[in-house]
Amino acid sequence: MKRILRILTIVLILAVAFAGVMTRADENGDVSGYIDDFRNETRCNSVSVAVINGDLVKTYGDVKGLYQIGSMTKSFTGLAVQKLISEGKVRLDAKVEEYLPGFKAFYGAEQQEITVEHLLTQTSGYTNNEKDFPPAEIGQPLQDWASKISGKELKSRPGEKYSYSNVNYNLLGAVIERVSGKTYREYMEEEILIPLGLDHTYVVVDPVEKIIKGSRLGYRHAFTYEIPVAEGRIPAGYFYSNAEDMARWMKIWIGEAEIPEEFKAIVNEVKDRLKEPGDYFSGWEVTKDGEIGHSGGTPNYSSRMVFSKTKKTGVVVLTNLNVAASTDSLCNGIFALVNGGDRAAIAKDVWTVFDIMFTAVSAAAVLVAAFAVRARKRKALLITGIFLMVIATEVCVVIPLVFGAGLGEITRVWAPYSFTGGTLLLWAAAILIFIRILLLGKNEDREKTS
């Protein structure tokens, strides 16, 4: 049995070590080769890319198919708010409760004043911890969700520090509805998407359009995976678009697209607020290299866009798998190539790491269970069973703390199927071992009495 423990430990160590290795970069590779490396690394089966260099646009993959663009949606919501500001219907320094009557927030025992600017800059005091600030449920209107969030305890005082949160932009969606008198969808379509010529970008997707189905990892394979979209979550992260429209969206922000005159000033006002690395405003952030971009991730898609307003270059990557870190590195790497830099490696996403680890854990748990059935030393079995239970317990306790979500939410929605399978197999192997110990004990008792 000691040998079994050694084998299990070695398998886990090798899995972790392998998970930490990045794909080796091919410095001479082109964008297509880069995308192929990404596919091999992530097991993603659909990737669409648009590259802008001045007035030239080059695309890769299925440029017509629609993807969820995740949190890149925030830049659309932000632009809508900026339009209302330019029309004098919303003020940056106005309290949210001016537009959402009765809305309140607290820090400690004190009621706090959250402004529109706090929401746009992600400095309201809300966080992305869904245990503290539950997202809207399926069928729950945006205004009803906003009422439910009202009165929640903030994690910091408004304006005190930056903390990325979907709550902020969903609340902005509720403000858009109250101020405009339209639904969020109506306002975005009539006042933003149609005027800007974004004909294949959707708040709610047109059923006749071609949707690239989302997927989810499991045992080093991407399985088709679709989930319903809650209305109250759309402003922060659930638009659909394709690579062609996202290329136009980039050109709008770079300044290379023809758009109505009123939007030019609004776009420039947003960009003027994005000066230093780390700045966040209106759904955009400044990278450490001084470029502007944003990432997006949902349970079954991931995306990223980055552009330079001075170099007039930009890249957008859309994928149908939630591997955000890998998608980010592909987008940033292509952007570096476009601007004369070196090609970097494709980073491993946390869910890829999980998939590799728990694929190995699953195999190790089955192996240990098989040996345990034949083992006869109760002490060795007891040590092995306790070891497996400790690992399984740590997984069930630590992972929810790290991700700020319940174990059920993680296993049902976000994590690879192998995470659930591996965890269950650990518990099953441990239980089997303790059953084996009881049976051995009974056999020994019979032998003594016979």
Secondary structure, DSSP 8 states (H G I E B T S, - for coil): -HHHHHHHHHHHHHHHHHHT------TT--HHHHHHHHHHHH--S-EEEEEEETTEEEEES-SSSBEE-GGGGHHHHHHHHHHHHHTTSS-TTSBHHHHSTT---EETTEE---BHHHHHTT-SS--S-TTTS----TT--HHHHHHHHTT-B-SS-TTT-----HHHHHHHHHHHHHHHSS-HHHHIIIIIITTTT-TT-BSS--TTS-B---EEE-SSSEEE------GGGHHHH--EE-HHHHHHHHHHHHT-S---HHHHHHHHHHHHT--STT-EETTEEE-TTS-EEEEEEETTEEEEEEEETTTTEEEEEEESB--HHHHHHHHHHHHHHHTT---------HHHHHHHHHHHHHHHHHHHHHHHHH---HHHHHHHHHHHHHHHHHHHHHHHHHHTS-HHHIIIIIS-HHHHHHHHHHHHHHHHHHHHHHHHHHHHHHHHH-
